[in-house]
Structure formats: C-alpha cells, structure tokens
C-alpha cells in the first residue's frame, strides 16, 4: 500500500527536489501542486483536494520568501506564510492526515551564543520572520500531528538563490562584497528533501525539528566557497551588515542544533561544503 503525499508549492526549490526524489520512492504516491493547481489561500479548494486525493501526508513547500519585499507588502507575506499554513493544517486535521511544514531560522533574533534548539524562545525581527513564526503557531495549533521543520539558507540547482547569484555576479563582475558578520548554515534543498521523506518513512513524532547542513559559516565564507568550487576568477571582499543595509533585519547568528533530527533518524547530517560541491557539480553539468 503506497503512502499518498500531497505537496504544495512544488515549483520552488524544495518542491522540485521532492519531484526528483519521487522517482526513487515507488512506495510513495505524490500529488505535486502549485498555485495553478491548488490555491492554498482558499479553504474550500484545499479541502476538496484533500477529499479527492485522500493523502496520508501533506508537505507544505509553499512560502513567501522575499525577505526584504515583505517589509513593503506584509499582508501578502502573512497571507502565504501564516494564514495559508493554518488553512492547510485545518484541512489535514479534518482529513486525519499528517503535515510537514517548512519554517526558518529567521524566527530567532540571532543574539544567541550557541546553536538554537527547537524549544528556544522565538523573537522574529522583520515582517517575513514574523509571518513565518505565526505560520508555525497556526500549523501546530490546527494540526496536532504536524511536524514543523526549521531550515536555513536554502539553495539548489532550481530557481533563484544565493549560490546562483554569486556565480553570476562573479562571472560578470569579477569582484563581490559579501557580509562577513552574519553566521549560519547553508542548506542544500536536496538534503532537506531527503530528510523530509526519511521523517515520513519513520512516522516521526509531531513537533518541531531543526534541519540544515552541518557546520557554520558567514555569508562571506559561503561566497568564497561558491567561487572556489565553481573555479571562478573572482575576488570576494568582506563587508559588515552596516555597510550593506537592507530593508529587513537579519539574525547575526542563526545556527540550528540538529541533534534531535539525528536522534530520531540515526543519520548524520551532511557537511555544508560537501553538499555545496555536489550542487555546484550539477550546476556545472547544466552549463
């Protein structure tokens, strides 16, 4: 009997990685949707899809991800990141399905001195972060069997992301300035997708789980590694947050403690540089 899984927001980085993995999981029956197939802000449409497909799991990959733009359009950010996840969670609960919802390290203020644990206090700083924090709350309060996975600094071969931007700017300009005073863990969306499917296979307990790649770096370190692994003749120069002002505040330190994930799965988490090499090799193959 195959496990039926409904995926929302499946045209994004994570959704596309799940599409790739679907081919290697014949025991799972996926229905991939994005806004054209399923508008997650409409409760009746969501409930109809749940009724027709009857999934055991719902993976919500849909999100408003423009951190700075969210300061200008907070209503849209909250609609997609807070209200819609609540709608999905309500529908999952009614259908007796379980849910996986993706959240972010930005729900923390970045003033910690050690990696954040799942039950650490939230203090989201900008509109994007606040919308994501509210989304977590809505999911956990409307679907008692939900898993919220917090991740960080997501990149992949799909869509727009930091890795692709650095490669493009490095090729075109040969010199980049990147902030060196914000520390976190880059995460290959492929690794996150694998982690999600493993947690589903294990029927993991409801609650919050942190997953990002292992290790720590600044955005500057991350950019240097991208340039190095891409074989670019480009110079990366460090700057600080004050020298690169943006509309939305960023956490200075947002490392996530992954020990809960490792205990649940008995799996080690891939190191960020190793995963970055694999992703860049794929990008180079694509030309």
Secondary structure, 3 states (H helix, E strand, C coil): CCEEEEEECCCCHHHHHHHHHHCCCCCEEEEECCCCCCCCCCHHHHHHHHHHHCCCEEEECCCCCCCCHHHCCHHHHHHHHHHHHHHHHHHHHHHCCEEEEEEEHHHCCCECCCCECCCCCCCCCCHHHHHHHHHHHHHHHHCCCEEEEEECCEECCCCCCHHHHHHHHHHHHCEEEEECCCEECCEEHHHHHHHHHHHHHCCCCCEEEECCCECCEEHHHHHHHHHHHHCCCCEEEEECHHHCCCCCCCCCECCECCHHHHHHHCCCCCEHHHHHHHHHHHHHHHC
